[in-house]
Amino acid sequence: GVVYFQVGLRLEAVLVEEGRGGRIDGAEYPQRWQALGAAAQAVSPLAGFPLDPSLVQARLAAGNVFVLHRKRLEGAGGEALYCSARTEAGSVLLVEVQVLAQSARCAVRSESPALSQLVPPALQALLALE
């Protein structure tokens, strides 16, 4: 017969550290984001952690997801964090995390739509760590 195993891997286990090329150049982000398009995007709400952009940035960095730019969202009363990460296999992940007064959400784009779909639950687990 056939036996299947499912192994839960934490996000940071498959992402490259900053000193090894995990962060893309911030100037590349807007062009890459547009080039990938909405078809390669996964969007998800995030919850279960303090809605503090500096705390979110620190937890993302600990998981090898690097904030390239932060922008105030005047109308929404929050902040957007524009991030990048690179997998050990070389895939680049582009992540936008919006931290608002009452909620948070993320949008993820990569060359692989399937990979984009896997990232939001992993981000949720990373951010909710105590």
N, C-alpha and C positions, 0 to 999 in steps of 0.2 A: 504494500500500500504506500500511499504518499502521506508524509507527515509535514505539516507546516508549523513554523515557529514565528512568533511575533515578538520582536525585541524593541522595547521603548528606548529610544536614544535621545538624550538631551540635545537641544539645538547647538549649544556651544561645543559639543563633541565633534561636530562635522564642519565647523566654521574655522577659517584661518585667523590666526592672531594678527594684531595690527602690525607688528614688526616683520611679519612674513607675507605682507601684501594683502591683508584682509580688508583694508580701507581703499576705496577708489578716490580719485581726486575730486574734490567738491565741484569743480567746474564741469565735470563730466555728467553729473547727476541729471540736470534738466534734459540734456540731449538724449541720454539713455532712456530716461523715463518716457519721453515722447516716442522714441523709436520702438519701444516694446509694445506700447498701446494697451488699451483696456482689455483686449482678449487674453492677455498674459497676466491679468490682475486678479488678486483675491482680496476681498474686503471683509473685515470682521470686527464686531465690537470687542472690547477688552474690559475686564473687570477684576475685582478682587485685590486691588493694590491701591496705595495712596495716590491721589491724582496730583502729583507734584512732578513737574517736568524735569527738575534736576535729579530727583530720585529715579525716574524712568530712564534718563540718560545714563546714570551710573549703573543701573541693572542691565541695560542693553550692552554697555561697554564690557561688563563682566562676562557677558555671553558672546563676545566678539561681534556685536552689531554696533557699528560706529556712527555717531551723530556727526553729520557733515555741516549742518546748518539748522538753526532754530529761528522760527518766525512767529511773532505774536499774531493771533487771530482776533483782531479787534472786535468784529461783530459777534463772535462766538464766545469771547471771554476766555480764551485759552491759548495754547501754543502748539505749533506743528514742529515735529522733529523729523528732519530728512536724513535718512540713514543708509548705510551700505554694509554689505557683508559679502564674503566670498567663501564658497564651499571648498573643501579639500579637493574636489573634482574640478574646480575652476569656474563653477557657475557663479555669476554675480547676482546678488539679491539687492533690490532697491526697496526700501521700506519708508513709508510715511506713517508716523504715529501722531495722532491728534489727541492732546490731553486737554479736555475741556473742564469747566467747573463741576459738572455733574456726571461726566462720562468720558470714555476714551474709545478710540477705534484705530484700526490700522488698515493700510492698503499695501499690498506687496506685489511687486512685478519682478519677473525673471524671464530668461530665455525659454524656460519650461513652465507652462501653465500648471502642470501637475506639481512641480516643486513650489510654485507660488501658493497653491492650496494647502501644502503641508506646513507652511511657516506660521500663519496666525495662531493655531493651537500651541505651537512651540513657543511663540512670543508670549502668549498668555501664561504658560507655565513658568517661563523665565521671569516675567514681571511679578507674578504672584508669590515668588519664593520669599520666605521669611527668614 
